[in-house]
Amino acid sequence: MDLPDLLHKKNYSRDDIIDLLSLTDADDVQALYDAAYAVKAAYVGRVVYYRGLIEFSNRCIKNCCYCGIRRDNRDVERFDTDRDDILAMAKWTYDNGYGSLTLQSGERQDDEFIAYIEGLLRDIKKLSDGGLGITLCVGEQTEDTYRRWFEAGAHRYLLRIETSNPALYATLHPQDGHHQWSVRKECLDMLHRLGYQVGTGDMIGLPGQTLEDLADDILFYRDMDIAMIGMGPYVVHHNTPVGKQFLADDLDTDAGKLHRLHLGLKMIAVTRLVLKDVNIASTTALQALHPFGRELGLKAGANILMPIVTVPKFRSQYLLYDNKPCVDEVPAQCKDCLRARVASVGDTVGLGKWGDSPHFFHHTHP
């Protein structure tokens, strides 16, 4: 099939997706990005919605082999943000028209943590008079916990599958019974049942990952009726098992970084073509590999940005990967920077709006 026809199909097969991800000619890749941007404009609009990101704790019970705040990384200085500081950042987010925030932390499942998040959600809803949309990104929990948090005011939940290939997933986690792909999948099913807008995503350019794996990830999003996608290129953290092996194999070269950047952008574009009306984030991982990575993500079809509003003194301690952007900025600087980035693409910012995924309202959920 000719590329123009492939770019304008209504329904895409696995082979179609693989063909699009395989594009290497510069003109063909640009045509892919242009087609994806046109679909974005038609289905979700040329509007970028913010999710003010508050990374409030780096304590984690999990030991994922790629993550800088994994439990066994003894070089990390652990922190918990004071409740009043979190609420102050939430108020700043609301006052500055971000519309929504994301609460993210390392994973915990203890009763104290569960109750803390529940109270925090109610406080944030109260201080914004219900005006702030809230996404949670705090890992695998029980259905009862997810229900409590939903009833307290969270309405979106981001839980990355990392990869739809269970065998590849196993290479990213210790085989200790506490890091199972099936549990992650079941959590996504729970979130659907409870009525959340469910978000997930993968890491792109992982060791051993194939284009077939990435195509299957997109089909996983489709088959799971996912409303929002948060995916990005793999970025090394030097003090992790996966990162150490990646560096030892000399895979983190400039050429390797550029390859992962381009693969990440193609994944955004192809996901937009296939899923059309979902929300797709242009992640900071793109910017970690290229100074204008987030703008390139918007041009490739993304419509969500997550400006960091973490308390500045803790930003350097919440490093999931090396060379994370914006750790030396304060929230006002991020706001001004992102406004300029969005304007450079020709999009506008949907200030004061939740920016929910149109897909969520167009489809029936299990």
N, C-alpha and C positions, 0 to 999 in steps of 0.2 A: 504494500500500500504506500502511495506517495505521502510524504510528510504532511503537506497541507490537509489531506484527507484525515490522516491519523490525528492531527491536532484538533480536529473539529468533530470527532466522533461523539455520540451520545453515551454509548456504553463501551467500556474498555475491558479487554481480556487480559489475562496474565501476560501473554506474549506481547500484546500492545504495550503494556507498562514496561516490560523489559526492553523493548525496542526504544522507547522514549528515554529510559534511563541510560541507554547505551550510546546516545548521541554524543559525538565529540567534535564535529565540525562547528566552528564558531558561529557561522550563520544559522545553522540548524538549531543550535542551542539557544541563540537569541530569539529565533522564531518560537521556540518552546516557551521561553519566558514571556514573550509578547502575547502569545495565546492564553497563557495562564493569567496574565494581568487582565486581559479582556474578560475572562470568565469571572475573575474576582470583581471587576467593575459591574458586571451584569448581575451577579448573584448576591454579593455582600456589600457592594458599593466601594467607592474610592475613599473610604473613611477608615482611619486607624483608631482602634480603641486601646486604652491603657489599662494595665493591671499593675497598680502600684505594688511592688514586691517587698514584703517585710520578711526577711530571713531572721527569725527571732531566737533560734537556738541551734547549735551545731552538735548537740549531744545525740548519739545514735546507737541503737542496739544492733543494727545491721552491719555487715562486714563486706559489702560489695567490693569486688576486687579492682574496680576502676575509680572508686570515689575517694576524694581527698579527705572527707570527714568520716570515713569508715571507722568502725569501733576500735580497731587495732592500730590506728595511726597515732602513736604516742607523741608525735611532734605537734599535734594540734592543741592549741589552748582552747579549752571548752568554755562556752559562755551561754548564759540565759539572759535575755533582755528583760529588764524590769517591766512589769505590767503597765505602769504609768507611761513608760517610754513607748511601748507598743501602741497604747491608746493615743499618745501624742502624735505618733507617726500616722496612725489611721486618721486622726483629725486633720493633719496636714494634707493627706491624700484627698480627703473629702473637700477641704477648703480650696484646694487647687484644681478641682474639677476633674479628677481622674476617673470618677464614676465607679471604679471597682478596685479592689485590692486582692492580693494573693498572700495568704499566710503560709510560709514554708519553713520547715525545720528538718533536722534529723528525725529519724523514726523512733518513737517510743509507744508503748502499748499499756503502760501502767495506769492504774486508776487515777492517780494524781494528775497525770498529763491529760487524760481524757476529760476530767472535770475542769481542768484549767482552760482547755480549748473551748469547752462548752460555755464557760463564763465569759471568756474573751469575746466569743461571737455575740453573745447577748449585749455586752458592753459596747461593742462596735456598732451594732444595729441601733442601740439607744443614742449614742453620741451623734450619729448621722441621721437620726429620725427615720431609720430604714432606708436612707438614700444611697448607701454604699453597697454595691454588689460584692459578694465575698466568694473567692475561690480558696479551697484548702488544698495543700500539697504536703501531706504529712504521713504518707505511706499506707501500708497494709494494716487494716483494723478489722474488728468484728462487725457484723451487720448491725448489732445493737449500738455500737459506738457511732457508726456512720449515721444511724437514725437519730441519735441524740444530737449530733452536730447539725444535721439537716433541720431538725425542729428548732435548733437554736439560731438558725439564720444563714448557714452556708447553703449555697444553691448550685455551686460548681465544684468539681473535684478533679484534680489532675493527678493521675497515677500512671507513669510511663511503663509500658510493657517492656521497653528497652529493645526487645526483638521478639518477633512472633515465632521464631525458631527455638523450641525448647532446648535443643542440643547446644546451640550457640549461647543461649541464656545461661546454661550450666557452666560455660567457660568464664562467665563474668562474675560468678558467685562461688563461695565456698560450699562444698558438698556436705553440709552439716545438718540437713533436714529443715533448716530455717529460711532457706532461700529457694523456694520452689516456684517454677513458672506457673504451675496449676493453681497455686494460691493467689498469685497476682491476677490471673485470669478470673478466678472466682470473685475477687474483690471488685473487679470491673463489673461483673454481673450483679453483685449486690448493689453497687451504686446506681446502676440502671433501675433495679427494682424499686429503690427508694425514691426515685424521681429526680436525682441529680442530673445536671448537664455534665456528662462524663467526658473527660479529656484523657488522652494517652499520647504516646509517641515513642520513637525509637532513637537509638544512637546510630550515626551513619559513618561508615568507614572503619568499622571495628575489625580487628584481626580475625581472619577466617570468614568474614561476611561476604556474601555474593550478591550480585544484582538480583538474582532470584529471591534471595532472602528479603531484600528491600521491596521488591514487587509484592511479596507475600505480606509484608507489613502494611502496605497500602490496602490490600484486600482484607486484611484483618480489621483495619479501621472501618472499612465499608461494611463488613459482615457483622461487626460489633455495634454498628449504628452510632459510632463515635461522633460527638458534636464539636469537639475542639481538639486540635492537634498541637502538641508541643514537642518538636523533634529538632535535633541539631547534629552537626558533625561531632564525631568523637574528638575531644581535646584531652591531651595527656595530663595526668597528675603524676609528677615524678616519683612520689612516695607511695605508690600502689603497686600491687603485683602485675596488673595489666600494663600500667604505664612503664614500669621497669623493663618488662619484656619488650614492649614496643620500642623503647629507646635502645635496648641492647641489640635489637634487630635492625637498628638504623632506619626506622620507618617514619620518624618525625622530621624529615627533611623539609626544606622549603617546597619542593615538588610534591611531597606527600601531603603537606598542609593545604596546598592549592587544590590537589585532587579531592580531598575531603570537603573543602569549601564548595567546589563546583558540584560535587555529588549531593551535598546538603541543599544547594539551591535547586538542583534538578528534582530532588525529592519534594520540595515545596511546590514546584511548578506542576509536577505530575499528580501529586495529591490534589491540587486545586482542580486540575482538569477532570480527575476521576470523581471527586467528592463534591465539588462545585460550591455548596452553600455552607460548608463548615467554617469555623474559625481556625486560622492557622497562625501560629506565633512566629515572628522573626526573632530568633533567640540571641542572647548575648554570646553563645558559643560561635556564631557566625562572625561576630565582631572580634572574638579572640583570635580568629584566623585571618581576618582582613579588616583594616580600619573602617571600611564602609560596608561591612558584612550585613548589618541590619537593613541598610537601605537596599542592598542587593536582594535581600529576602523579601522586602516589600514589593520590589519590581518583579519578583518571580511569583507573586501571588499571595503573600502573607498579608494579614490585616490586623494583627495584634502585636503590641509591644509591651514589655514588662519593665518599666523604669524602676530602678532600685530605690527604695525608700527605707532600707535597713538603717538602723542607727549607725552613723559613720564610724564610730569607734570599733564596731564589731565587723565591719565589712571585710577586713583583711583576714578574719578568722573563719569566714564562711566561703572556703575555696574548694569547690567540688573538682576543679581542674586548674592548671597553671595559666598564668597570664589573663586572668579574668578582668574584663574591662570595668571601669567606673568605680573601682574600690577606693580611690582617693578623692572621690567627689562627694559633695553633699546633695541632698535631694533637689534643691533649687537648680544646681548646675545640671543635673540629669534632665530636669524638666526643660530647661532652655536648649540643651543639646538635642534632645529628641524632637522638640518642635522644629528645629532647623533641619534635622534629618528627614522628617516626614514631609516638610515643605519642599525639600530638594527632589523628592520623588513625584510631587504633584498631587499627593493625597492631602486630606484634611484630618484633623484630630476630632474625634467624637467626644468632646468634653462633656462631663456631667451625665454621661449615659453608661448604662451597664454593658452595652455592646454584646448582648447574648447572641449565641450562634443561631442564625435562621434555621439551620438544619434541625435543631432541637424541636422547633415548633412545627416543622413540616413533616415530621415522621412520627410514627407510633412507636412507643417504647415498651419493652417487655416488662 
